[in-house]
Amino acid sequence: MKKFVSGILVGSLATAAAAAVAGLVASVKKTVIDPIDEKEAMIEENRKKAMRKRVSR
């Protein structure tokens, strides 16, 4: 019975730790990676617009 209880506790702690790591990764992605991707997309869109304007003249 003692092994069962310790297994339950270890499993619960491991699950909580995994959830914390997943939350940390998600928050870093949202605050760091997504804004960089949005900025790159905006720059690419502006570059395409500039190329169209240059060709139409």
N, CA, C and O atoms as CSV, one atom per row, in Angstrom:
chain,resi,resn,atom,element,x,y,z
A,1,MET,N,N,0.822,-1.191,0.000
A,1,MET,CA,C,0.000,0.000,0.000
A,1,MET,C,C,0.874,1.265,0.000
A,1,MET,O,O,0.514,2.281,-0.596
A,2,LYS,N,N,2.029,1.183,0.680
A,2,LYS,CA,C,2.909,2.343,0.758
A,2,LYS,C,C,3.441,2.708,-0.622
A,2,LYS,O,O,3.550,3.891,-0.945
A,3,LYS,N,N,3.777,1.701,-1.452
A,3,LYS,CA,C,4.264,1.966,-2.810
A,3,LYS,C,C,3.173,2.604,-3.666
A,3,LYS,O,O,3.444,3.468,-4.500
A,4,PHE,N,N,1.945,2.164,-3.445
A,4,PHE,CA,C,0.826,2.706,-4.208
A,4,PHE,C,C,0.663,4.194,-3.923
A,4,PHE,O,O,0.525,4.992,-4.850
A,5,VAL,N,N,0.680,4.568,-2.656
A,5,VAL,CA,C,0.502,5.962,-2.263
A,5,VAL,C,C,1.669,6.803,-2.787
A,5,VAL,O,O,1.463,7.903,-3.301
A,6,SER,N,N,2.887,6.285,-2.657
A,6,SER,CA,C,4.029,7.055,-3.148
A,6,SER,C,C,3.979,7.178,-4.677
A,6,SER,O,O,4.373,8.204,-5.232
A,7,GLY,N,N,3.496,6.138,-5.350
A,7,GLY,CA,C,3.341,6.202,-6.802
A,7,GLY,C,C,2.323,7.244,-7.216
A,7,GLY,O,O,2.530,7.980,-8.181
A,8,ILE,N,N,1.221,7.304,-6.482
A,8,ILE,CA,C,0.193,8.312,-6.762
A,8,ILE,C,C,0.771,9.712,-6.561
A,8,ILE,O,O,0.550,10.597,-7.388
A,9,LEU,N,N,1.505,9.918,-5.476
A,9,LEU,CA,C,2.093,11.236,-5.211
A,9,LEU,C,C,3.110,11.620,-6.278
A,9,LEU,O,O,3.099,12.751,-6.764
A,10,VAL,N,N,3.987,10.692,-6.646
A,10,VAL,CA,C,4.995,10.978,-7.673
A,10,VAL,C,C,4.322,11.266,-9.014
A,10,VAL,O,O,4.722,12.186,-9.727
A,11,GLY,N,N,3.315,10.490,-9.349
A,11,GLY,CA,C,2.582,10.707,-10.599
A,11,GLY,C,C,1.893,12.056,-10.633
A,11,GLY,O,O,1.892,12.739,-11.657
A,12,SER,N,N,1.312,12.432,-9.515
A,12,SER,CA,C,0.636,13.729,-9.432
A,12,SER,C,C,1.632,14.874,-9.575
A,12,SER,O,O,1.371,15.847,-10.282
A,13,LEU,N,N,2.778,14.754,-8.899
A,13,LEU,CA,C,3.797,15.792,-9.002
A,13,LEU,C,C,4.361,15.878,-10.417
A,13,LEU,O,O,4.611,16.972,-10.923
A,14,ALA,N,N,4.560,14.737,-11.050
A,14,ALA,CA,C,5.078,14.733,-12.422
A,14,ALA,C,C,4.084,15.376,-13.375
A,14,ALA,O,O,4.474,16.123,-14.272
A,15,THR,N,N,2.819,15.095,-13.187
A,15,THR,CA,C,1.787,15.684,-14.038
A,15,THR,C,C,1.719,17.191,-13.840
A,15,THR,O,O,1.592,17.942,-14.807
A,16,ALA,N,N,1.804,17.639,-12.584
A,16,ALA,CA,C,1.780,19.075,-12.306
A,16,ALA,C,C,3.000,19.762,-12.912
A,16,ALA,O,O,2.887,20.860,-13.457
A,17,ALA,N,N,4.162,19.123,-12.822
A,17,ALA,CA,C,5.372,19.704,-13.397
A,17,ALA,C,C,5.260,19.793,-14.911
A,17,ALA,O,O,5.662,20.792,-15.509
A,18,ALA,N,N,4.717,18.752,-15.535
A,18,ALA,CA,C,4.550,18.764,-16.989
A,18,ALA,C,C,3.581,19.860,-17.409
A,18,ALA,O,O,3.794,20.524,-18.424
A,19,ALA,N,N,2.529,20.048,-16.644
A,19,ALA,CA,C,1.561,21.099,-16.955
A,19,ALA,C,C,2.200,22.479,-16.801
A,19,ALA,O,O,1.923,23.386,-17.587
A,20,ALA,N,N,3.053,22.636,-15.790
A,20,ALA,CA,C,3.723,23.926,-15.595
A,20,ALA,C,C,4.677,24.227,-16.747
A,20,ALA,O,O,4.754,25.363,-17.214
A,21,VAL,N,N,5.395,23.221,-17.199
A,21,VAL,CA,C,6.321,23.410,-18.324
A,21,VAL,C,C,5.542,23.753,-19.589
A,21,VAL,O,O,5.939,24.636,-20.349
A,22,ALA,N,N,4.432,23.051,-19.811
A,22,ALA,CA,C,3.616,23.331,-20.991
A,22,ALA,C,C,3.059,24.756,-20.938
A,22,ALA,O,O,3.009,25.440,-21.960
A,23,GLY,N,N,2.648,25.195,-19.770
A,23,GLY,CA,C,2.153,26.565,-19.611
A,23,GLY,C,C,3.241,27.588,-19.862
A,23,GLY,O,O,2.994,28.624,-20.480
A,24,LEU,N,N,4.445,27.304,-19.386
A,24,LEU,CA,C,5.562,28.207,-19.609
A,24,LEU,C,C,5.893,28.312,-21.094
A,24,LEU,O,O,6.123,29.406,-21.611
A,25,VAL,N,N,5.913,27.183,-21.768
A,25,VAL,CA,C,6.207,27.183,-23.206
A,25,VAL,C,C,5.143,27.958,-23.971
A,25,VAL,O,O,5.462,28.734,-24.872
A,26,ALA,N,N,3.887,27.750,-23.616
A,26,ALA,CA,C,2.803,28.453,-24.299
A,26,ALA,C,C,2.889,29.960,-24.070
A,26,ALA,O,O,2.655,30.741,-24.992
A,27,SER,N,N,3.220,30.372,-22.853
A,27,SER,CA,C,3.296,31.811,-22.576
A,27,SER,C,C,4.488,32.447,-23.282
A,27,SER,O,O,4.388,33.577,-23.758
A,28,VAL,N,N,5.607,31.744,-23.358
A,28,VAL,CA,C,6.770,32.276,-24.069
A,28,VAL,C,C,6.450,32.405,-25.553
A,28,VAL,O,O,6.816,33.395,-26.185
A,29,LYS,N,N,5.775,31.417,-26.104
A,29,LYS,CA,C,5.405,31.475,-27.520
A,29,LYS,C,C,4.498,32.673,-27.778
A,29,LYS,O,O,4.665,33.389,-28.765
A,30,LYS,N,N,3.541,32.882,-26.886
A,30,LYS,CA,C,2.575,33.959,-27.092
A,30,LYS,C,C,3.218,35.336,-26.938
A,30,LYS,O,O,2.873,36.262,-27.672
A,31,THR,N,N,4.143,35.482,-25.999
A,31,THR,CA,C,4.706,36.802,-25.732
A,31,THR,C,C,5.956,37.114,-26.535
A,31,THR,O,O,6.283,38.285,-26.724
A,32,VAL,N,N,6.669,36.089,-27.015
A,32,VAL,CA,C,7.934,36.335,-27.706
A,32,VAL,C,C,7.863,35.961,-29.181
A,32,VAL,O,O,8.181,36.776,-30.046
A,33,ILE,N,N,7.453,34.751,-29.465
A,33,ILE,CA,C,7.547,34.231,-30.827
A,33,ILE,C,C,6.461,34.791,-31.735
A,33,ILE,O,O,6.747,35.187,-32.865
A,34,ASP,N,N,5.223,34.830,-31.260
A,34,ASP,CA,C,4.131,35.325,-32.101
A,34,ASP,C,C,4.321,36.777,-32.547
A,34,ASP,O,O,4.102,37.067,-33.723
A,35,PRO,N,N,4.719,37.706,-31.665
A,35,PRO,CA,C,4.949,39.081,-32.145
A,35,PRO,C,C,6.051,39.168,-33.206
A,35,PRO,O,O,5.962,39.977,-34.129
A,36,ILE,N,N,7.080,38.341,-33.074
A,36,ILE,CA,C,8.149,38.348,-34.081
A,36,ILE,C,C,7.594,37.875,-35.420
A,36,ILE,O,O,7.884,38.470,-36.458
A,37,ASP,N,N,6.799,36.810,-35.401
A,37,ASP,CA,C,6.205,36.302,-36.641
A,37,ASP,C,C,5.265,37.324,-37.270
A,37,ASP,O,O,5.247,37.485,-38.491
A,38,GLU,N,N,4.484,38.013,-36.441
A,38,GLU,CA,C,3.574,39.033,-36.963
A,38,GLU,C,C,4.358,40.182,-37.607
A,38,GLU,O,O,3.977,40.684,-38.664
A,39,LYS,N,N,5.440,40.586,-36.969
A,39,LYS,CA,C,6.260,41.671,-37.513
A,39,LYS,C,C,6.880,41.260,-38.844
A,39,LYS,O,O,6.914,42.051,-39.786
A,40,GLU,N,N,7.372,40.017,-38.924
A,40,GLU,CA,C,7.948,39.533,-40.176
A,40,GLU,C,C,6.894,39.480,-41.278
A,40,GLU,O,O,7.183,39.812,-42.428
A,41,ALA,N,N,5.681,39.066,-40.937
A,41,ALA,CA,C,4.607,39.015,-41.929
A,41,ALA,C,C,4.254,40.418,-42.418
A,41,ALA,O,O,4.002,40.621,-43.606
A,42,MET,N,N,4.236,41.380,-41.504
A,42,MET,CA,C,3.928,42.750,-41.883
A,42,MET,C,C,5.017,43.315,-42.800
A,42,MET,O,O,4.715,43.999,-43.778
A,43,ILE,N,N,6.274,43.031,-42.484
A,43,ILE,CA,C,7.379,43.500,-43.317
A,43,ILE,C,C,7.284,42.879,-44.711
A,43,ILE,O,O,7.480,43.565,-45.714
A,44,GLU,N,N,6.985,41.595,-44.769
A,44,GLU,CA,C,6.860,40.908,-46.060
A,44,GLU,C,C,5.705,41.496,-46.880
A,44,GLU,O,O,5.826,41.675,-48.092
A,45,GLU,N,N,4.602,41.790,-46.221
A,45,GLU,CA,C,3.451,42.379,-46.916
A,45,GLU,C,C,3.801,43.758,-47.462
A,45,GLU,O,O,3.450,44.085,-48.595
A,46,ASN,N,N,4.486,44.562,-46.665
A,46,ASN,CA,C,4.891,45.896,-47.128
A,46,ASN,C,C,5.878,45.801,-48.284
A,46,ASN,O,O,5.839,46.618,-49.203
A,47,ARG,N,N,6.760,44.811,-48.243
A,47,ARG,CA,C,7.720,44.630,-49.330
A,47,ARG,C,C,6.995,44.277,-50.624
A,47,ARG,O,O,7.340,44.781,-51.693
A,48,LYS,N,N,5.992,43.411,-50.525
A,48,LYS,CA,C,5.209,43.044,-51.715
A,48,LYS,C,C,4.467,44.252,-52.274
A,48,LYS,O,O,4.412,44.444,-53.488
A,49,LYS,N,N,3.895,45.068,-51.384
A,49,LYS,CA,C,3.195,46.279,-51.840
A,49,LYS,C,C,4.159,47.227,-52.550
A,49,LYS,O,O,3.820,47.801,-53.584
A,50,ALA,N,N,5.351,47.388,-51.998
A,50,ALA,CA,C,6.332,48.279,-52.612
A,50,ALA,C,C,6.754,47.765,-53.973
A,50,ALA,O,O,6.944,48.555,-54.898
A,51,MET,N,N,6.904,46.461,-54.112
A,51,MET,CA,C,7.280,45.905,-55.410
A,51,MET,C,C,6.171,46.134,-56.439
A,51,MET,O,O,6.459,46.417,-57.602
A,52,ARG,N,N,4.906,46.013,-56.022
A,52,ARG,CA,C,3.798,46.255,-56.950
A,52,ARG,C,C,3.761,47.708,-57.376
A,52,ARG,O,O,3.526,48.009,-58.546
A,53,LYS,N,N,3.990,48.607,-56.437
A,53,LYS,CA,C,3.982,50.038,-56.766
A,53,LYS,C,C,5.123,50.366,-57.730
A,53,LYS,O,O,4.948,51.162,-58.652
A,54,ARG,N,N,6.260,49.770,-57.522
A,54,ARG,CA,C,7.425,50.048,-58.372
A,54,ARG,C,C,7.178,49.560,-59.800
A,54,ARG,O,O,7.593,50.219,-60.753
A,55,VAL,N,N,6.515,48.427,-59.959
A,55,VAL,CA,C,6.256,47.858,-61.281
A,55,VAL,C,C,5.184,48.664,-62.009
A,55,VAL,O,O,5.246,48.807,-63.230
A,56,SER,N,N,4.210,49.190,-61.284
A,56,SER,CA,C,3.087,49.889,-61.926
A,56,SER,C,C,3.494,51.258,-62.450
A,56,SER,O,O,2.756,51.827,-63.254
A,57,ARG,N,N,4.600,51.804,-62.048
A,57,ARG,CA,C,5.004,53.146,-62.500
A,57,ARG,C,C,5.584,53.129,-63.858
A,57,ARG,O,O,5.971,54.175,-64.378
